[in-house]
Amino acid sequence: MVVVGQGCWLPEGTTMMHELGHFFTMPHTFGNASSYECGENGLFNWERADGSNCATSGDGFCDTGADYLSGRWTCNSNGLSNCLHKDFDGEIFSPEGWNPMSYANDDCVTVFSDEQTAAMKMDMDSRGLTNLTVSFDPIIEEVNKTAPLAGETTPFDLVYFAWDAVPNATGYIFEVNRTPIFVPTFRVENELLLTNDFTSYSLTPNTTYYWRVRPLNEAYTCADWSDSGTFTTGDFALSNENILEELDAIILNNNPNKIGETINFDLTVNQSTDLLVRLISSDGKTVYEQNEKVNLGNQNIQIATDYLAPGLYFISLTSGKGQHQEKIILF
């Protein structure tokens, strides 16, 4: 497993590239060099500028070049360090910044060398990693967000996000942010999901949020982010506690449910009871209310949808012993 800090996981960054190199046995290009002062002679066991001892010093590769810099450094327009080096023999050189296993800044780094690549492939073979089968299926279709609707006002304690499954995607990066440009400092939700929905329970009342989704699969992580969605939390709460003692099971027969088609769900209760059945919109308004006498066992309940607008709703069941709620999407 390779783990890096969230602040290092940026599109233009090379930290993951560097750490994956270590995972596949790559050492730093500077080898055992440390605390080097520009212009000083390197030690006798450090790599020579002419590469004469490249196989036994530095990183042990002969196509990476000598490097004594064990701290972060910036390359010049030629991709070289401005810190002039001298090896043990007094030969002057400048380390190259293109190698991911150096400590050159991200904008210097490009690619692993041929010898490094061959060594990593050998390591993969020795661990059986090259026998893994990964299907490379590019993700082309855009994300179609379905909930919450653009500009919708939602309860602050329960916001349900949903989008259509994207062909070839096996997972999604999901983000909610306080800014429309998704500044990392103002990120409030950031999840890697295996499903095309997410429920947030911890947003702030009376706040505008922005959200987006990025589909991916095991071999393709280059899909674009979705367009930004926006919604506002109200000052009302919609508790999601499911504490209805009489209820053993509830099955929604169609979810999402098409406008014009009846909401149809089955209940299994462990005792006869009187239920208040409500349908509540995502802004907290009750759009349907009916008292139902429910007998022990199984019962089917239906709610018409002809008069409703598309969006997220909550089926609320209330008795004298508690309440249960289920999310349902109408489209």
C-alpha positions as a printed Julia matrix, in Angstrom:
331×3 Matrix{Float64}:
   0.0     0.0     0.0
   1.19    3.53   -0.84
  -0.12    6.4     1.31
   0.55   10.11    0.83
  -0.82   13.17    2.58
  -3.89   14.77    1.06
  -2.0    18.01    0.41
   0.48   16.07   -1.75
  -2.23   14.53   -3.92
  -2.48   17.29   -6.51
  -2.88   16.99  -10.31
   0.45   18.71  -10.99
   2.3    16.97   -8.16
   4.81   14.12   -8.44
   4.8    12.86   -4.85
   2.78    9.76   -5.69
   5.11    9.04   -8.62
   8.08    9.29   -6.24
   6.48    7.08   -3.58
   5.44    4.47   -6.13
   9.08    4.39   -7.19
  10.01    3.49   -3.61
   7.24    0.87   -3.56
   8.9    -0.77   -6.56
  12.36   -0.69   -4.87
  13.7     2.58   -6.34
  16.26    4.44   -4.15
  16.88    8.17   -4.22
  19.19    9.37   -6.99
  21.5    10.92   -4.38
  22.05    7.55   -2.7
  23.96    7.98    0.57
  24.95   11.62   -0.08
  23.76   14.11    2.52
  24.36   17.66    3.8
  26.14   18.68    0.6
  27.34   22.29    0.31
  27.49   23.69   -3.25
  31.04   23.79   -4.66
  32.53   21.38   -2.17
  34.09   18.09   -3.2
  31.95   15.03   -2.74
  33.09   12.1    -0.65
  35.1     9.25   -2.14
  32.15    6.8    -2.02
  29.7     9.16   -3.73
  28.95    8.76   -7.44
  31.51   10.32   -9.8
  30.43   12.79  -12.48
  31.8    10.54  -15.24
  29.75    7.58  -13.99
  32.79    5.39  -13.48
  31.37    4.02  -10.21
  27.68    4.36  -11.12
  26.86    0.69  -10.5
  28.16    0.71   -6.91
  27.28    4.23   -5.68
  24.46    6.76   -5.86
  21.27    4.93   -6.79
  23.12    2.09   -8.53
  21.82    3.03  -12.0
  24.1     4.32  -14.73
  21.54    6.32  -16.72
  20.43    8.68  -13.96
  23.51   10.86  -13.39
  25.27   11.9   -10.21
  23.32   13.88   -7.61
  24.3    14.92   -4.08
  21.22   17.01   -3.14
  19.23   15.35   -0.35
  16.9    18.34    0.17
  14.25   19.9    -2.09
  15.66   21.99   -4.94
  14.52   23.96   -7.99
  15.85   23.42  -11.49
  16.69   26.16  -13.99
  15.35   26.54  -17.53
  17.7    23.78  -18.67
  16.34   21.36  -16.09
  19.56   21.49  -14.03
  20.37   22.5   -10.49
  22.01   25.9   -10.03
  24.08   24.32   -7.27
  27.39   23.46   -8.95
  28.74   20.14   -7.7
  32.26   18.77   -7.48
  32.85   15.07   -7.21
  35.73   13.51   -5.27
  38.04   14.02   -8.26
  37.12   17.71   -8.52
  35.03   17.34  -11.7
  32.25   19.97  -11.84
  28.68   19.02  -12.78
  25.04   20.01  -12.15
  22.42   17.4   -11.19
  19.53   16.9   -13.59
  16.04   17.41  -12.22
  13.98   15.2   -14.51
  14.18   12.04  -12.4
  11.23   11.3   -10.07
  13.56    9.8    -7.46
  15.49   13.04   -7.02
  14.31   15.78   -4.68
  13.87   18.26   -7.53
  10.63   20.27   -7.45
   7.55   18.91   -9.22
   7.86   21.1   -12.31
  11.33   19.62  -13.05
  10.28   15.97  -12.99
   9.31   14.05  -16.12
   9.98   10.29  -16.29
  11.88    7.32  -14.9
  15.04    6.21  -16.7
  15.21    3.04  -18.81
  17.24    1.19  -16.19
  14.86    2.25  -13.42
  11.89    1.11  -15.49
  13.48   -2.27  -16.16
  14.25   -2.73  -12.45
  10.67   -1.88  -11.46
   9.3    -4.34  -14.02
  11.61   -7.01  -12.6
  10.31   -6.26   -9.11
   6.72   -6.5   -10.34
   7.45   -9.86  -11.97
   9.06  -11.19   -8.8
   5.94  -10.32   -6.8
   3.51  -11.6    -9.4
   2.04   -8.13   -9.97
   2.31   -8.37  -13.76
  -0.19  -11.25  -13.73
  -2.97   -8.92  -12.66
  -5.61   -8.37  -15.32
  -6.91   -4.81  -15.58
  -9.27   -3.82  -18.35
  -8.44   -0.42  -19.82
 -11.87    1.03  -20.54
 -11.81    4.8   -21.04
 -14.59    6.85  -19.46
 -16.17    9.1   -22.07
 -19.67   10.0   -20.9
 -20.23   13.01  -18.67
 -21.71   12.74  -15.19
 -25.43   13.47  -14.99
 -26.21   14.72  -11.48
 -29.75   13.99  -10.26
 -29.87   15.18   -6.63
 -29.89   17.71   -5.14
 -31.31   19.82   -7.95
 -29.53   23.03   -8.95
 -30.39   25.81   -6.5
 -32.36   23.49   -4.23
 -32.75   24.2    -0.51
 -32.14   21.1     1.6
 -32.22   20.13    5.29
 -28.85   20.85    6.86
 -28.6    17.53    8.72
 -29.32   15.23    5.78
 -28.42   15.95    2.16
 -28.67   13.13   -0.36
 -26.45   13.31   -3.47
 -27.02   11.11   -6.51
 -25.97   10.86  -10.13
 -26.49    8.39  -12.95
 -24.02    5.53  -13.11
 -21.33    6.31  -15.7
 -20.43    3.54  -18.18
 -17.03    1.93  -17.44
 -16.75    3.68  -14.06
 -16.16    1.45  -11.03
 -15.8     4.31   -8.56
 -16.2     8.05   -8.1
 -14.35   10.86   -6.37
 -17.0    13.0    -4.68
 -16.41   16.5    -3.3
 -18.49   19.17   -1.54
 -16.91   22.59   -1.12
 -17.86   26.03    0.16
 -16.36   27.69   -2.95
 -17.28   27.34   -6.64
 -13.59   26.88   -7.54
 -13.19   24.04   -5.01
 -10.4    25.49   -2.89
  -8.96   22.58   -0.82
  -9.06   24.62    2.39
 -12.87   24.92    2.12
 -13.54   21.27    1.28
 -16.17   19.73    3.58
 -16.69   16.31    1.96
 -14.09   14.39   -0.06
 -14.8    10.71   -0.62
 -13.79    7.83   -2.86
 -17.05    5.96   -3.51
 -17.99    2.65   -5.1
 -21.63    3.72   -5.53
 -23.24    6.61   -7.4
 -24.74    8.26   -4.34
 -23.73    9.73   -0.99
 -25.53   11.1     2.07
 -24.04   13.93    4.14
 -25.17   14.43    7.73
 -22.9    17.24    8.89
 -23.42   20.39    6.83
 -23.96   23.86    8.3
 -27.43   25.53    8.21
 -28.08   28.47    5.85
 -24.99   27.85    3.74
 -24.45   27.59   -0.02
 -22.39   24.59   -1.12
 -20.92   23.36   -4.4
 -20.4    19.74   -5.36
 -18.86   17.69   -8.14
 -18.08   14.1    -9.12
 -15.22   12.47  -11.02
 -15.69    8.91  -12.38
 -12.78    6.48  -12.54
 -11.85    2.83  -12.83
  -8.82    0.69  -12.03
  -6.94    1.72  -15.17
  -8.47    5.08  -16.12
  -8.32    8.05  -13.79
  -8.23   10.84  -16.39
 -11.96   11.56  -16.74
 -13.05   15.16  -16.29
 -14.85   16.42  -13.21
 -18.58   16.91  -13.62
 -20.0    20.39  -13.86
 -20.36   22.04  -10.48
 -23.72   21.65   -8.76
 -24.96   24.11   -6.16
 -27.49   23.96   -3.32
 -28.25   25.76   -0.08
 -28.92   24.25    3.32
 -31.89   25.7     5.18
 -32.31   26.19    8.91
 -34.52   23.12    9.24
 -33.46   19.57   10.13
 -34.79   16.24    8.95
 -33.68   13.57   11.37
 -32.73   10.24    9.81
 -33.17    8.2    12.99
 -34.98    4.94   12.22
 -36.53    3.95   15.55
 -40.0     2.68   14.58
 -40.38   -0.33   16.9
 -43.23   -1.94   14.97
 -41.36   -2.0    11.64
 -39.35   -5.08   10.67
 -38.77   -4.24    6.99
 -39.63   -1.78    4.25
 -39.05   -2.38    0.52
 -39.33    0.39   -2.06
 -40.36   -1.33   -5.27
 -39.13    1.48   -7.54
 -36.38    3.88   -6.5
 -35.77    6.12   -8.38
 -39.46    6.44   -9.21
 -40.8     8.0   -12.41
 -43.17   10.98  -12.12
 -46.68    9.78  -12.94
 -46.01    6.28  -11.63
 -47.27    5.41   -8.15
 -44.79    5.16   -5.29
 -45.19    1.58   -4.17
 -43.66    0.1    -1.03
 -44.15   -2.98    1.12
 -44.08   -3.01    4.92
 -43.54   -5.88    7.32
 -44.68   -5.05   10.86
 -44.49   -7.12   14.04
 -47.79   -5.82   15.46
 -50.87   -3.98   14.28
 -50.48   -0.24   14.52
 -51.7     3.14   13.3
 -49.19    4.86   11.03
 -49.0     8.43    9.84
 -47.57    8.14    6.33
 -46.06   11.32    4.93
 -44.08   12.25    1.85
 -41.72   15.14    2.57
 -39.85   17.19   -0.03
 -36.18   17.98    0.39
 -37.02   21.5     1.63
 -38.97   20.02    4.55
 -42.53   20.49    3.2
 -45.11   17.73    3.63
 -46.6    17.06    0.18
 -48.62   13.97    1.14
 -50.16   12.84    4.44
 -52.39    9.89    5.22
 -53.27    7.84    8.31
 -53.01    4.08    7.68
 -54.22    1.16    9.8
 -51.47   -1.43    9.39
 -52.13   -5.03   10.39
 -49.62   -7.58   11.66
 -47.57   -8.99    8.78
 -47.18   -7.54    5.29
 -48.93   -4.54    3.77
 -48.55   -2.53    0.58
 -48.87    1.27    0.55
 -49.09    3.47   -2.54
 -48.69    7.23   -3.09
 -49.62    9.05   -6.32
 -46.95   11.25   -7.89
 -48.77   13.04  -10.76
 -48.74   16.38   -8.95
 -45.12   16.28   -7.77
 -41.95   17.84   -9.17
 -38.76   15.82   -9.76
 -36.31   15.72   -6.86
 -35.43   14.04   -3.59
 -38.23   13.12   -1.17
 -38.5    11.29    2.14
 -41.13    8.72    3.03
 -41.85    9.25    6.73
 -43.64    6.64    8.84
 -44.68    7.71   12.36
 -46.47    5.82   15.12
 -46.77    6.33   18.85
 -43.51    4.4    19.24
 -41.19    6.18   16.85
 -40.43    7.22   13.3
 -38.78    5.75   10.2
 -37.68    7.56    7.04
 -36.62    6.38    3.59
 -35.13    8.44    0.74
 -36.74    8.26   -2.68
 -35.93   10.1    -5.91
 -38.61   11.17   -8.36
 -37.59   11.9   -11.93
